[in-house]
Amino acid sequence: MSERNAALQGPVTDVEPDFLAALPMDNAVGAIVALTAEVYVLRERLATLEAELTGRQVLPAEAVERHRDTPAEAEARAADLAAFTARVLAELTRNRVPVSRIHPEVVKYLNRSAGDRPS
């Protein structure tokens, strides 16, 4: 079995590499579980902060649950959610060709010196 190395060895000068081509499903599930654990930690910390703020009478009990956005806040949150969702979902359908352009001389240099790089 060949060693997987997801790190780029230089700039992408052609089609982007497919890091997940042969990714075992267990690895993908592991990554999802790890991210889910991180989200839970964030939820737990937010609950702790709310409890501390309530206990110190900085916030009334259930202030977060009772909060109602002003129309301007609601509009800003909706725009932020739409932008966030678009960014995340765009990754599922994005073109594999790099957006940036590398000067042709740099590409020649990288291709010429690729044999000099350690493996």
N, C-alpha and C positions, 0 to 999 in steps of 0.2 A: 504494500500500500504506500503511495507516495505521501510525502509530508505536505500538509496544507499550510499555506502561508497567506493570510488575507491582507498582509501589509503590502502596499505598493512599493515597488523598487525604484520608482521614478515617476515623472509625470505621465499621464495618459495621453498618448499621441494618436491613438486610433479609437476603435470601439472600446467602451469601458469593459473591464474584466468582469466576468460573471462569477462572483465570489460564492454564490449559493448553488451552483450547478449540481453538485453531488452532495449537498448538505444532508446528512442523515436527519430524518424527521425528529429523532430524539434530541438532536442539538437545537433544532428550531423550537421544540416544546420547552427545552431547558431555558432558552433565552426568554421565552414568553413568561415562564414561571419566575425567572429572576426579575424581569421587569415588573411583574405583578407584585412580587414581594416588595420592591422599591416603592411602588405606588401605595401599598398598604402602610409602609413605614411613614410615608408622607401624610397619609390620612391620620395615623395614630399621633403624629407630632402636631398636626393641626388641632386635633381634638384636645391634646394636652395644653396647647397654647390657649385655646378657647376656655378651657377649665381654669387655667391660671388667671386669665383676664377677668373671668367671671368671679372667681374666688377673691381676687384683689379689688373687686368692684370697679374695674376699669370698663367692663362691659356688663350690661344687664344680662340676666339668664336668657338663653336662647336668642340673643341679639342677632346672631348670624342667620338662624332659621327664620326669624321675623323680618329680616332686611328686605326691603322692596326697592329696586332700582328706580331712579328717576328715569323719565323717558330718554334723556341723553345718555345715562349710564347703560340702560337696556340696549340702546342702539349701538353704543361702543362695544358692549360685550358680544352682541350678535355679530358685529363686523369682525371682532377678534376671533370668535368661534369659527366663522366662515373661513377666514384666512388660515387658521390653524388646520382645519379639516382639509382645505384645499392643498396645503403643504404636505400633509401626511399622505393623502390619497394620490397626489401627483407622483409620488415615488412608485406607485404600483403601475403607472402607465407611461412613465417618462421614456423618452428616446434614449438609447444607449450611446449615442454619439456625444462626446464631451461638448459642453457649452463654450468653454474657453478655447482660444486659438493659441498655438505655440508656433513661434517663428520657425520657418522651414530649416534654417541653419542650426537651430537648437535641436530639432528632430534629427538632422544628419549627425550632429555631434553625439547625441545620445545613442543612436543606432551604431555609430562607429565605435564608441567606447563601451558598448554593452558587454563586449567580450572581456574587457578589463575588470569588470566588477566581480567581487567575490560572490559565490553562490550561496 
